[in-house]
Amino acid sequence: MNEEQHLDHEKLVVVKKVQSEIEANIIKSLLDSAGIQCVLVTQVPHNVYPFTIDGLAEVRIKVLDTDEERAQSIIEAYENAGLEEDDLPA
């Protein structure tokens, strides 16, 4: 059973839309480390088309509605830190 099956889809909300699977995974890691479960949703397999055209391959990050406020503040702190992906520890 995958992680998405553990979450109640009726209570999931989008907290962020990003254009890069790499950025989505960084945010997912930040949320996971804070104890917030999330799922990444996209319409296009990135291994086939790893680029975005007019939002076609955007990745939506969803969390439970009860975690929305905490998730937003974590994402905002990450964005305000001004870190580039290359600046993050490996």
Residue pairs with C-beta under 8 A, 6 or more apart in sequence:
3 37
3 39
4 39
6 37
7 37
7 39
7 62
7 64
8 64
11 64
11 65
11 66
12 39
12 62
12 63
12 64
12 65
13 62
13 63
13 64
13 65
13 68
14 60
14 61
14 62
15 38
15 61
15 62
15 63
15 68
15 71
15 72
15 75
16 27
16 60
16 61
16 75
17 55
17 58
17 59
17 60
17 61
18 24
18 27
18 58
18 59
18 61
19 52
19 57
19 58
19 59
20 52
20 59
21 40
21 42
21 46
21 50
21 59
22 85
23 59
23 85
24 40
24 59
24 61
25 40
26 78
26 85
26 88
27 38
27 61
27 75
27 78
28 38
28 40
28 61
30 74
30 75
30 78
31 37
31 38
31 61
31 63
31 71
31 74
31 75
32 38
34 70
34 74
36 63
36 67
36 70
36 71
36 74
37 63
37 64
37 67
38 61
38 62
38 63
38 71
39 61
39 62
40 59
40 60
40 61
40 62
41 59
41 60
41 61
41 62
42 57
42 58
42 59
42 60
43 56
43 57
44 56
44 57
46 57
49 56
49 57
50 57
51 57
52 58
61 71
61 75
63 71
